[in-house]
Amino acid sequence: MCKQISISLLFLLPLKVAAATHPTALELLDKYAANQDKLGSFIAKTEQTITSHWSNKEGPNFHRWVIEFRLDGKRKHLGLYIWDDLPAKDAPTPIENALHYCELWDGKRYFEYSKPMKTSDPADGTLYVSADPSKAKYTLNICEGLPFLGVRYSDSERIDSVLRQAGFISVRDELEQVGSVACYVIDAKATSGTYTVWLDPDHGYSIAKADVRVGPNDFYRGRQFKDNQRDALSIKNVRFEQVDNVWIPMEADLYRTSTRQDGPSVESVIHQKITQITLNPDHDALASFVPVTEKGTEIILDSGVRYTWQEGMQFVVDEWDGSIKYVPKDWAILVAVGKPLPKLDGIELTLTAEQTENRAILLCFLDMDQRPSRHCITQLAQKAAELKERGVIVVAVQATQVEEKTLSDWTKKYNIPFPVGTITADVEKTRFAWGVRSLPWLILGDKKHVVRVEGFAVSELDGEVERIKAGEVQP
């Protein structure tokens, strides 16, 4: 009888299986990455239910999130509908009662859109726009780090990248059973916390279970925790499916505890489920990386300038200073370092091909009614002969509206020895196309009429010309 009881108890003990061939931690991470890298482009829709217990509140708080991720390797779009402080876990969640929140990085620009709960007025929505890529650093882990993405909430990189940089990493001598599979177990200590990860060899070496703990002196979203700050996340009960030959964790339970400095602690139980996933979709046809907004939405650029969203407008990144411009859709900045000088469309200027052949071109956009422009053009007039000897032709363009006779009289008065033209098309659009940010504005192109520098002072001209000449004689 005792022998039978002993055998029965044996089956209740946690199963540990010795590894026949023991891979290293880096080899295991390579196997994990090989499966995860297949998720380079996809659309995934998920649902998340959260039950939270705050130390300073009685009873639980219930929340529901509906989430959509769109990625193509370079661009990423996160969309959320959030219902907070529900009366019960299964309470109704009509879409009109949700907070709508989106983050988008389209490769050049970051967009953050939010619209409060229980409002249908587009004017209540706000769209923040920036060209700073660091703004999107945590876009995909805002939802506790979906298990199939392998990104912990406090990290900005996938878990295999984090562990490759760990100060300590090891693989346990024995495999451990998670569900029906014997899994490899990695222990690591990184700057962002202590990690224990169970990798499932039967399901693409995906994460079958994980414990991540952030404590004092660890970095949480780039900031170092104090002595009384802690955060822990556990991933359990992962269910896998194979989609297009890729193993994907479709469902999991997450347990999170968090203690902040001088604030209440919270314990949360989170259930996440992928309801739909499409690998390698046609993102362009689906407009996956178009910012979410409505007519009437308030737009805030990173410069602090505010607009109201309108049809027919677009956001353009100014490569010269990285700022965002909100302009009509048919506008574009044509001038940038390394690009050929554009044609003088919309500019009335007498300039022949013979005058510019095999010569560097210095363009000066000015306003004859402004003192800085007059001072600049006077300096260039004094240097015109010298510049010509050095193979540089000077051209000036009046960049504000002015009568033809007025401009002609002005050039004669100041003895301007080089061609002076004027903008005859839409002045604002033309100045935008030429990248004119202020007046006067200098643009220097080389003998092949490729832009080498823009937006510099006359005092820097000699040095810029010498740099162009030095570059032309290099083998």
Summary of the structure (lengths in Angstrom):
residues: 475
radius of gyration: 30.9
end to end distance: 92.1
largest distance: 118.1
contacts: 1444
relative contact order: 0.10
helix: 22%
strand: 39%
